[in-house]
Amino acid sequence: MLSGTVDQYGDAERTALRNAVAANARVPPADVTIEITAASVNVRSLIATYSTAAAATVQAAITNPATGMMASTAALRAVLQATSLPVLQQATIVSAPTVKTEIAPSAAPPTTTDNSTQGIIIGVAVGASVIVVLAVCCVVFMYKKIKGKKASTIVRAIPTTTIANPVAQASATTGVEMKDAI
């Protein structure tokens, strides 16, 4: 609890408190929520973590007797006086800081995608695309190859010799050689 009224703790003061708690807990400011309610000025900071091990690490950091802002009233006072805001610098600490660990009923895991999973997804997509392109190329190649292979007949004149019999000569000069190109 701090002295003053709730109205004195505007956005700047809330941001300064959030940043101070985040720095001391070694977490990003986005993981810290500051709630200010009446009862003098009741300040509650919530630090989101995604595992009990992380919660234990945060609690150890903020309650560390040498460096933790929640280790004592004097430690909290020093953090408040280090801000540039007069309301926080002049606030009186009405009751000693306390730390309590709570497990949220539906704590959601981080929304960022794991880079290793993302890499696998990209690899599979690229690999599948290459396979599809190769398959299409093979089908086109095979189609052209089959379409180009038609049966063909090669006609060649066979050299003849002069024969005295005109009937025999006519049949000898019209010789045809057929060859299947398949």
C-alpha positions as CSV (number, residue, x, y, z in Angstrom):
1,M,0.0,0.0,0.0
2,L,1.2,3.4,-0.9
3,S,0.1,6.8,0.3
4,G,-2.0,9.2,-1.8
5,T,-5.2,8.7,-3.8
6,V,-5.9,6.4,-6.7
7,D,-6.3,9.5,-8.9
8,Q,-2.7,10.4,-8.4
9,Y,-1.5,7.2,-10.1
10,G,-2.2,7.8,-13.8
11,D,-0.8,6.2,-16.9
12,A,2.8,7.5,-16.3
13,E,2.9,6.2,-12.8
14,R,1.4,2.8,-13.8
15,T,4.0,2.5,-16.6
16,A,6.8,3.5,-14.3
17,L,5.7,0.9,-11.7
18,R,5.3,-1.8,-14.5
19,N,8.8,-1.1,-15.8
20,A,10.3,-1.1,-12.4
21,V,8.7,-4.4,-11.5
22,A,9.7,-5.9,-14.9
23,A,13.3,-4.8,-14.6
24,N,13.6,-6.2,-11.0
25,A,11.8,-9.5,-11.9
26,R,13.9,-9.7,-15.1
27,V,10.8,-10.2,-17.3
28,P,9.4,-8.1,-20.2
29,P,7.2,-5.2,-19.2
30,A,4.4,-6.8,-21.3
31,D,4.3,-9.7,-18.7
32,V,3.5,-7.3,-15.9
33,T,0.1,-5.9,-15.0
34,I,-0.4,-3.1,-12.5
35,E,-3.7,-2.9,-10.6
36,I,-4.3,0.2,-8.5
37,T,-7.4,0.2,-6.2
38,A,-8.6,2.2,-3.2
39,A,-7.6,1.4,0.3
40,S,-5.2,4.3,0.6
41,V,-3.6,3.2,-2.7
42,N,-3.4,-0.5,-3.0
43,V,-0.9,-1.5,-5.7
44,R,-0.8,-5.0,-7.0
45,S,1.5,-6.1,-9.7
46,L,0.9,-9.4,-11.5
47,I,3.8,-11.0,-13.3
48,A,2.8,-13.6,-16.0
49,T,5.1,-16.7,-16.3
50,Y,4.5,-19.8,-18.2
51,S,5.9,-22.4,-15.8
52,T,6.3,-22.9,-12.1
53,A,10.1,-22.9,-12.6
54,A,9.9,-19.5,-14.2
55,A,7.6,-18.3,-11.4
56,A,10.1,-19.5,-8.8
57,T,12.9,-17.6,-10.7
58,V,10.9,-14.4,-10.7
59,Q,10.0,-14.7,-7.1
60,A,13.7,-15.3,-6.1
61,A,14.7,-12.2,-8.1
62,I,12.2,-9.8,-6.6
63,T,12.6,-11.1,-3.0
64,N,16.4,-11.3,-3.1
65,P,17.7,-9.6,0.1
66,A,20.5,-7.8,-1.8
67,T,18.7,-6.7,-5.0
68,G,15.0,-7.5,-4.9
69,M,12.5,-4.7,-4.8
70,M,10.1,-6.7,-2.7
71,A,12.6,-7.9,-0.1
72,S,11.8,-5.0,2.3
73,T,10.1,-1.7,2.6
74,A,13.5,0.0,2.2
75,A,14.2,-1.8,-1.0
76,L,10.7,-0.9,-2.4
77,R,11.3,2.7,-1.3
78,A,14.6,2.8,-3.2
79,V,13.0,1.6,-6.4
80,L,10.1,4.2,-6.2
81,Q,12.6,7.0,-5.5
82,A,14.6,6.0,-8.6
83,T,11.7,6.9,-10.9
84,S,11.4,10.4,-12.3
85,L,7.8,10.8,-11.1
86,P,7.1,12.9,-8.0
87,V,4.1,10.9,-7.0
88,L,6.1,7.7,-6.8
89,Q,9.2,9.4,-5.3
90,Q,7.2,11.0,-2.5
91,A,4.8,8.0,-1.8
92,T,4.9,6.6,1.7
93,I,4.8,2.8,2.0
94,V,1.9,2.1,4.3
95,S,2.4,-1.7,4.6
96,A,5.3,-3.9,3.8
97,P,5.4,-5.6,0.4
98,T,4.3,-9.2,0.1
99,V,4.9,-11.7,-2.6
100,K,2.4,-14.5,-3.3
101,T,2.6,-17.0,-6.1
102,E,-0.7,-18.0,-7.7
103,I,-1.3,-20.5,-10.5
104,A,-3.8,-19.2,-13.0
105,P,-6.5,-21.7,-13.9
106,S,-6.1,-21.2,-17.7
107,A,-2.6,-19.9,-18.1
108,A,-2.0,-19.9,-21.8
109,P,1.4,-20.8,-23.3
110,P,3.3,-18.1,-25.3
111,T,1.7,-17.4,-28.7
112,T,5.0,-17.3,-30.5
113,T,5.8,-20.2,-32.8
114,D,8.9,-22.3,-31.9
115,N,11.6,-21.6,-34.6
116,S,12.4,-25.3,-35.0
117,T,8.8,-26.1,-35.7
118,Q,8.6,-23.2,-38.1
119,G,11.7,-24.4,-39.9
120,I,10.2,-27.9,-40.3
121,I,7.0,-26.5,-41.7
122,I,8.9,-24.3,-44.3
123,G,11.1,-27.2,-45.2
124,V,8.1,-29.5,-45.8
125,A,6.3,-26.9,-47.9
126,V,9.4,-26.2,-50.1
127,G,10.1,-29.9,-50.5
128,A,6.5,-30.7,-51.5
129,S,6.6,-27.8,-54.0
130,V,9.8,-29.2,-55.6
131,I,8.3,-32.7,-55.8
132,V,5.2,-31.3,-57.5
133,V,7.2,-29.4,-60.1
134,L,9.4,-32.4,-60.8
135,A,6.3,-34.6,-61.2
136,V,4.7,-32.2,-63.7
137,C,8.0,-32.0,-65.7
138,C,8.2,-35.8,-65.8
139,V,4.6,-36.1,-67.0
140,V,5.1,-33.5,-69.7
141,F,8.4,-35.1,-70.9
142,M,6.8,-38.6,-71.0
143,Y,3.8,-37.2,-73.0
144,K,6.0,-35.5,-75.5
145,K,8.2,-38.6,-75.9
146,I,5.2,-40.9,-76.4
147,K,3.5,-38.5,-78.8
148,G,6.7,-38.1,-80.8
149,K,7.0,-41.9,-81.3
150,K,4.7,-42.6,-84.2
151,A,5.0,-45.6,-86.5
152,S,6.7,-44.4,-89.7
153,T,7.3,-46.0,-93.0
154,I,10.5,-45.4,-94.8
155,V,10.3,-45.8,-98.5
156,R,13.5,-46.3,-100.4
157,A,14.1,-47.0,-104.0
158,I,16.0,-50.2,-104.5
159,P,18.6,-50.0,-107.3
160,T,17.7,-52.2,-110.2
161,T,19.5,-53.8,-113.0
162,T,18.1,-54.0,-116.5
163,I,16.3,-57.2,-117.1
164,A,15.1,-58.2,-120.6
165,N,11.6,-59.2,-119.4
166,P,9.5,-56.0,-119.1
167,V,7.1,-57.6,-116.5
168,A,10.0,-58.7,-114.3
169,Q,11.6,-55.3,-114.7
170,A,8.5,-53.4,-113.6
171,S,8.2,-55.5,-110.5
172,A,11.9,-55.1,-109.7
173,T,11.9,-51.4,-110.0
174,T,8.9,-50.8,-107.7
175,G,10.5,-52.5,-104.7
176,V,9.6,-51.0,-101.3
177,E,11.4,-51.4,-98.1
178,M,9.3,-50.8,-95.0
179,K,10.8,-50.2,-91.7
180,D,9.0,-49.7,-88.4
181,A,10.5,-46.8,-86.5
182,I,9.1,-47.9,-83.1
